[in-house]
Amino acid sequence: MESKKFELLGSAQNQPPTSPEEATLDTFENKFQKRDYLVEFDCADFTSQCPVTQQSDFANIIIKYIPDQLCIESKSLKYYLQSFRNQKQFNEVIVNTILSDLSEACKPKWMEVRGAFAARGGISLTTTAQYPDLDLID
């Protein structure tokens, strides 16, 4: 079987992309496609910027998914998440953007992205988005 060439894994690249649009999300073949299993990534030091105040927003981003044919390579995910550092977006937009980009890259059976953002002005915010979409409204 031919091995996949990764953009980032195994390279000496140290500069994260400046935006999520510039980021590369590498994937690899899921060798256990007949088994449903959960993959979980936990990024405790996620940062972005408030689009109004330009202040840093800090969050714990947790990504859970059940792979189908492809899995997400973790170094490319790390660089992808780092690319949000200078992005001026509301927290809800960030979580949904991450879900859209990751689910497009690997087409999972199921995925959840949860962003627990640090309190600002005494209020913390947590956004959870799922693929396929949550069925919350009747």
C-alpha positions in Angstrom: 0.0 0.0 0.0 1.3 3.5 -0.9 2.0 5.8 2.0 0.4 9.2 2.0 2.7 12.3 1.9 1.9 14.8 4.6 2.3 18.5 4.2 3.4 19.1 7.8 4.2 15.9 9.6 7.9 15.2 9.3 8.7 18.7 8.1 10.7 21.3 10.0 8.0 23.9 9.4 7.6 26.1 12.5 5.4 28.9 11.3 1.6 28.4 11.7 -0.6 29.8 8.9 -1.9 33.4 9.4 -5.5 32.4 8.8 -7.6 29.2 8.8 -8.1 29.7 5.0 -4.3 29.3 4.5 -4.1 26.2 6.8 -3.6 22.6 5.5 -5.6 19.9 7.2 -3.9 16.6 6.5 -5.8 13.3 6.8 -4.9 9.7 6.6 -6.7 6.5 5.9 -8.8 5.0 8.8 -7.7 1.4 8.9 -10.6 0.4 11.2 -13.5 1.6 9.1 -15.8 -1.2 10.2 -15.5 -0.2 13.8 -17.0 2.9 15.3 -14.5 4.5 17.7 -14.1 7.9 19.2 -11.2 10.2 18.6 -10.8 13.2 20.9 -8.5 16.2 20.6 -8.2 18.7 23.5 -6.6 22.1 22.9 -6.4 23.9 26.2 -4.5 27.0 24.9 -6.7 28.2 22.0 -6.7 31.9 21.4 -8.5 34.2 19.0 -9.5 37.9 19.2 -12.8 39.7 20.0 -14.0 41.4 16.8 -15.2 44.4 18.8 -12.5 45.0 21.5 -9.6 43.3 19.7 -8.7 41.7 23.1 -7.6 38.1 23.2 -10.2 35.4 23.8 -8.9 32.2 25.5 -10.7 28.9 25.2 -10.5 25.1 25.6 -11.5 23.6 22.3 -12.5 19.9 22.4 -13.0 18.1 19.2 -14.6 14.6 19.2 -15.3 12.5 16.1 -16.1 9.1 14.9 -14.0 8.6 11.7 -15.4 7.1 8.5 -12.7 6.7 5.8 -10.3 9.4 7.0 -8.7 10.5 10.2 -7.3 14.0 11.0 -3.5 14.2 11.4 -2.7 16.0 14.7 0.2 18.3 13.7 -1.8 19.8 10.9 -4.7 20.3 13.3 -2.4 22.0 15.8 -1.3 24.5 13.1 -4.9 25.0 11.9 -6.0 25.9 15.4 -3.0 28.2 15.9 -4.1 30.1 12.8 -7.0 31.5 14.7 -4.7 33.6 17.0 -5.2 36.8 15.0 -8.7 36.1 13.8 -11.3 38.6 14.9 -14.4 36.5 15.2 -17.2 35.9 17.7 -16.8 32.7 19.6 -19.9 31.1 18.0 -18.5 31.7 14.6 -15.1 30.2 15.5 -16.6 27.0 16.8 -18.8 26.6 13.7 -16.0 27.4 11.4 -13.8 24.7 13.0 -16.6 22.2 12.7 -17.2 23.0 9.0 -13.6 22.9 8.1 -12.8 19.6 9.9 -16.0 17.8 8.8 -15.2 18.9 5.2 -11.6 17.6 5.5 -12.4 14.1 6.9 -16.2 13.5 6.3 -16.7 11.8 9.7 -19.6 9.7 10.7 -20.1 12.1 13.6 -18.2 15.1 15.0 -18.6 17.6 17.8 -16.6 20.8 18.5 -17.0 22.4 21.9 -15.4 25.7 22.7 -15.4 26.7 26.4 -14.3 30.4 26.3 -12.8 32.1 29.4 -15.0 34.5 31.3 -15.1 38.1 30.1 -17.1 40.6 32.2 -18.1 37.8 34.5 -19.7 35.7 31.9 -18.2 32.6 30.3 -19.4 31.2 27.0 -19.5 27.7 25.7 -20.6 26.8 22.2 -21.1 23.3 21.0 -21.7 22.4 17.3 -22.2 18.9 15.8 -22.0 17.2 12.4 -24.5 16.1 11.3 -26.4 19.1 12.7 -28.0 18.9 16.1 -31.7 18.2 15.9 -32.7 20.6 18.6 -35.8 22.2 17.0 -39.0 20.2 16.3 
